[in-house]
Amino acid sequence: MNLTEQLDALRIPKDLRTPIERLMRALDEAADKEEVAKEAQIQIDFVRAMEASKKLRGPQVEALYIVFDDAMQARLESF
């Protein structure tokens, strides 16, 4: 399942999709493990901010953490 399909399944609001796609792109462009860790922290901070502002609900928050974590693990395995 690609990112768009995952976001559709999670019912992520359209106004959050572009920032999420940018975060994933930045992770894909990370040059080394240190940059991957930095991008992963930015992703975590983003999800926390969306949860705090109530733009995402509990199940969406959990699922988005998993999407980001899976992407981070895949990126780390590519080194």
N, C-alpha and C positions, 0 to 999 in steps of 0.2 A: 504494500500500500504506500503510495507516495504522500508527500507532505500535505498537499491539497486535500486528498481523500481523508487523511487523518484529521485535519482541521474541520472538514465537513462532518465527519462522524462525531467529533467532540462538540459540534455546534459553537465553534469559536466565532465571536462577532467579526464581521468584515473589517471593522476599523482596527482590529488587532492582528490581522493576517499579515499585513505588510511588515510591521515590526518583527513578527515571528519569522517571516521569511528572511529578513535581513540578518537576524541572529543566526539562523541556520547557515546562511551564505558565509557569514564571518567565520563560523566554525569550520566550514569546508575549506576556507582559505587559510586557516591557521598553518603556519610553517613548521611548527614543532610542538612537542608535548607541553611546553610552558605556555605557548599561545592557546593551545586547546584548553588548558586549565583556566586561563584568564577568560576565554569566551564562555566556558561552562559557568563560571561565577557570574558573569553578566547575565546569562540566561536565568540562573536561579534568582538573581535580584529582580529581573523583569517579572517573573512569575509571582514573586512575593509582592511586588508593587501592584500587580493586577489583582491579586487576592485582597490586598489591603484596601484598594479602591473599589472593591466589589464588582469589578468588570468580569471576573471569572468566579464561578461557583466551585464548591469543594471537589466534585468529581472531575471537573474540567482542570482544576489545578493539579490534582493527582496525575491525571492522564498527560498533561503537558509536561510535567516533571519527567515522566517516563519517556515521552517522545524525545525530549532534550537529552536525557541520560543515554538512551539508545544511540542517538546520533553521536554523542561524545565518545561512547565506547567504540563505535564503528570507526570514528576518526582516529582514535588512539591506536587501534589495531592496524591502521594503514601505515604506521611508521615502522 
